[in-house]
Amino acid sequence: MQIGMIGLGRMGANMTRRLMRAGHDCVVYAAHPASVERLTAQGATGSASLQQLVTMLSRPRAIWLMVPAAVVDQTIGDLLPLLDAGDIVVDGGNSYYRDDIRRGAELRASGIHYLDVGTSGGVAGLDRGYCLMIGGEDAVVQHLAPVFATLAPGVGAAAPTPGRSRNGSSAEQGYLHCGPHGAGHFVKMVHNGIEYGVMAAYAEGLSILRNANVGKRAGAVDAETTPLRNPELYQYEMDLPEIAEVWRRGSVIGSWLLDLTATALAADPVLAGFHGRVSDSGEGRWTIQAAIDEAVPAPVLSAALYARFSSRGESDFANRVLSAMRRQFGGHVEKAAGEPKAEA
């Protein structure tokens, strides 16, 4: 099947490669010509502009966008005058589902079909495949089923679910039509919110293990530090790479995220190459907003999002306010960064 791919970053380039491996005809465009040249050398048809990409595609055209959410509207706006009724635009990035509802209606007015596809799989998707969560018209989803089936991991990626009665569903292949416009990115939004929570749980647990030797540390005794009771109970030197490895094998918390964590710890047990400033790309915030609108408690997902804010220094002023209040009401002296803790 022929498809145009706009955006050849980490995800877009590998998705194109996976499609080409299966014999799909890929016409590609990216803002950086070098990205186009790399894919052209591997069998894609390169284009130097959006207009050239559109002219190279047979009608009805199918064009997949893998660009940042902030430039999706601009890209669609640039494409729209070049398209014909019946053409299909797919947004496979991490857009806000509310934007999908608007875009679907706007494109429908011009006779253009629109699909929102939440895409999960990361940089490993080239070989593992991508989990695809799709919103839009059923007929359009069915038309692009060969593309979705190629990108998805396939039935063999997971063992059959015991007791499952709906055998043969596309979900078993790794792609699912979740509902009308916005449904795909809504499901992906919540997927990423869950991801934040799971990642935070692993991070916090491993940090507790890393500090299980706190009873061996000595420091000055003062009124500003809560003393450690029973320091003899915290004398462990935990081997985090080995713990992550054993957790991967038969434990109830095994997952691909744990696999990736084990890989990182095996390379550097103290993760010295990271500063711990954790970004959030929007989906976690949108998930919490949906939870508020639905009156659904989501304390774990909220805490995980706020922890990311804090990691980037967003709580620094609040912490200074706390120190200032303690100074005012009790004359408490703030400890300098790196100052030793109280003696155990």
C-alpha positions, 0 to 999 in steps of 0.5 A: 500500500502507498502512504506518505510519511511526514516527520522522520524523527525517532518514531517516524523514521523507524515506522517508515522502515517497518512499512518498507520491510513489508513492501509498502510504498513510502513517500517521505518528507521532513523539514531536515533534508538529511532525514529524507536522504537517509530513508531514500537510501533505504528504499523510500521515495523522497520529496523536497516539499509537501507539494511534491509529496502530495503529487507523488501519491496516488488518489485517494492519498493517505498521509501520516503525520509524525510531527510534534503536537505543536506543529500539527495544525500548521502542517495540516493547514499547509497540506489542506490546499494540496489535497482532494476530497477522499484523501486521508490525514493520519495524526500519529503523534501525541495530540490532545484528543480535543484538538482531534475532534476539532480537526476531524470536523474541519477536514470533513468540511473539505471532504478530507478524512482524518484519523487520530492514532495514538502510537506506543512503542518508542525507539524499539518499535522497528523490531517489536512493533507499535501498539496503535490506538485509533479514532475516526471513521470505521470505513477509513480505519478498514481502508488503512488496515494493511498499514496498521497490521504491518506496524502492529506487533502481531498476534505472537507478541503476547500470549492469549488472554485466558478466558477471552471470548473475542478471538480474532479482534485486531486488538490481538494484533496490536491495533484497535479502532477505539471510537470516533475522532479523538478516541485514539488519542484519548486512550493514548493519553490515559496510557501515558498517564499510567506510564507516568505512575508506573515509572514513578513507582519503579523510581521510588522503590529503587531509591528506597533500596539504594538508601537502605544503607542509611544506618551506616552514614554518620553526620552532625547531630542537630535540632534540624534533622530527625534522627534515624531510629534503629540505624542497625536496621538499615545496613544493607548495600543493595545491588540494584542491577541484580535486583532489577534483573531478578525482578524481571524473572517471574515477579508480579512487577515484571514489565517492559519498563522494568526491562529498560530500567534493568538495561540502564542500571546494568550500564551504570548502577548510579545513573551518573549520566542523568541529572534527574530533570524529568520532562512531561510532554502533555499527556499526563496533564491532560489525563489529570484534567480528564480525571477532574472533569469526570470526577474520577480520583487519580492520586497516583497519576497526579503525584507522578505528574507533580513529581516531574514538575518538582524534578525540574525545580518548579517547587523551589519557590514553595520550598523557600517559602517553607524555609522562610516560615520555619525561620519566622516562627521558630528561628530554624536555620536552613541547612545548606545543600550537601551539609551532612545529616544528623548522626544516626 
